[in-house]
Amino acid sequence: MATLKVGGLGEFLREQRRSAQLSLRQLADAAGVSNPYLSQIERGLRKPSAEILQQLAKALRISAETLYVQAGILDERERAELEVPAAIVMDPSINERQKQVLIQIYESFRKENAAAVAQDEQNEQEKQDKQDARVAQGARDNDQDMTGAVGRAAAAAPVEEESET
């Protein structure tokens, strides 16, 4: 787990609040936190819990994960998965509604692609299982052919030893 980057989080929250055209008091009320506490978070003096971050994200209409990334709560792998949504949220040229729609579309594509990858892996496994079954059947058939050939060869062999004696 990454270390908490309180200062970066506070700056990010302030930018998001201003982008949403909310006063400190308005955001505090919407998130259910006190005005002084929110001010301390923005100035990097307080470390908000994940629950408070979630409340702030809801009030700002951004994903909680975006704030978790800013707070350093998510590890690097999780962070990489959230780079696109975070970039969308940071873009000042689009409004909040557009940001949410873009993030939803992006997430739906990721889910669709993950499902396709899982299906491809399942299909590949089934193909391998069928191939393994054919190889195993071929080996059994080959063993039976060998056994039958030995038996036929033995049956077809002349019984000269008995006639000479």
C-alpha positions, 0 to 999 in steps of 0.5 A: 500500500502506498504512503498517504500524500495528504498535501497532494490530496488537499490541492486536488480537492481544492481544484475539484471543488473550484472546478465544481464551482462550490464554496468550501462551506457548500462542499462541507455541507454536501459531504457531511463534514465540518467546514474547518475539517474540510479546510484542514484537509485542503491545507494538508493538515488532516488525513481523511478516512476512506469513508470521508473521501467517499463522502467528498467524492460523492459531493464532488461527483467524482469516483471515490477511487480517484480520491483514493489514488490522490490520497495514496491509498491504492497501490501502483497496480490499482493506480494504473487501472485508474489513470484514465478516469483520473485524467478525465476528472482532472480535465478542466475543459469538460464539465462534470456531466461529461466527465461522468459519462466518459468514465462510465463509457471507459469502464464499460469498455474495460468490463467488455474487454475483460469478459472477452479476454476471459471467454478467449481464455476459456475457449483456449482451455477447452481447445487444449482439453479437446486436443489432450483428449484426442492425444490420449485417445490416439495413444489408447487406440495405438496401444490396442492396435499394437496389442491386436497386431501382436496377437494376430502375429502370434496367431498367424505364426506357424506352429512348426515347433510342435510338428517337428517334435 
